[in-house]
Amino acid sequence: MNSYIGVKENVKVFFYQDRIIIKNIYSDAYFIVGKEVGFILYLISKNKRIDELIENIGYLYDIPVSKAKDILFKTIELLKDYIKISDKEFKRGEILLDFEDLKLCRTFKDLKQKSEYPTEIVLYLTKHCIRNCLYCKEKAVTDNGIEKDNFFLDIDRLEALVNEQRNVTDWVLTGGEPLLHPNIIQISGLIKRRSNAKLSIATKGVPDLQIIKLLCDESLIDCFCFSLDSIQPDTVNYLSGSETTFSDISNCIKLVKDAGIEININTVLTTKNYLQINDIVEFCKTNQIPKINFLVAEEKGRCRDFLLLNNEQILFCKETIKELAIRYHQYTMPVLKVKDKFNNCYNCSNLYNRLIIKYDGSVELCNGKYLGNLDGNTIKNVWDKFAL
Ligand code: SF4
């Protein structure tokens, strides 16, 4: 009983949206637990020795030591891949939980259902884009301006939508190219004013830096997720069908970095860039960019066949990214997202809490399932209509 306990060195426990996540920071495997197990993890973070931990569980639950022991060992059995017990002190992973998190997170029973209300809302602001990416799955429109009946041109409707939000913790603006939306400043400002949630924008950069400068100066965006497929200008420009993409993205990254705003990188892996993963991760390490999402190009939209990776190449990407995640986890975190045949990402629970609103007001789940339209409807009405 005098042994020591903690999460393994490669493990991080944190509160995200309304749940507690235990994550292997090397492999990106994760496990979601409810309030009950979260509370024991919280106590593990406060008590290194098992005997003291049991005593504390007994005291806080007001139960005898034998029962407290029982609870602890059941938890250890459940989390055996993530917890370490040793006779000696050892280097622990991080448990970043506080008492407020435990109050807010869902119980185990609740976790098995979709959230009552989406916790993440993604706004596809427009189809309009100045690039012509060979792998674009949205079939972005490059020759016209903004859609005439674009849902987000009506600020009153958007305001009603933002006002309706309940426990939304993340808003994401995407497209097309969201920075081209004529109301981008108003939309960002509205979301920032009316909610405490994190606001991110996914962009491939634009030549006119004024708009980004304004968003940064007014602190309207919390995180810029730049789409950067390579650090070689030729590869980026070729894949995006534009001679200026690389310099546009580089200028935008510099501006946002100088403003001290969080940056993430999204990289679409194709046959043209999958051998450059190392360089992209190195770039993120050097520029203190904490997260890189690698996505495998999909057979969708106008993606050309010759760009699609075969199984062997995907396996190579998985191994490379895993190896880099281990090597660089203190600096940056590369993550590979691969979809299954139902269009869901492996190891992902976004289906239960993420809602996508498109430029025409239609609403989808993150696997593309159509749920309805916001014309005359509230988000809650549309969300309630689907059952998993
Ligand atoms: S920048 Fe995005 S929306 Fe525009 S063409 Fe490329 S993938 Fe499509």
Residues whose N, C-alpha, C, O or C-beta is under 5 A from the ligand:
A	BS01	SF4	C129 R131 N132 C133 C136 A140 G175 G176 E177 K204
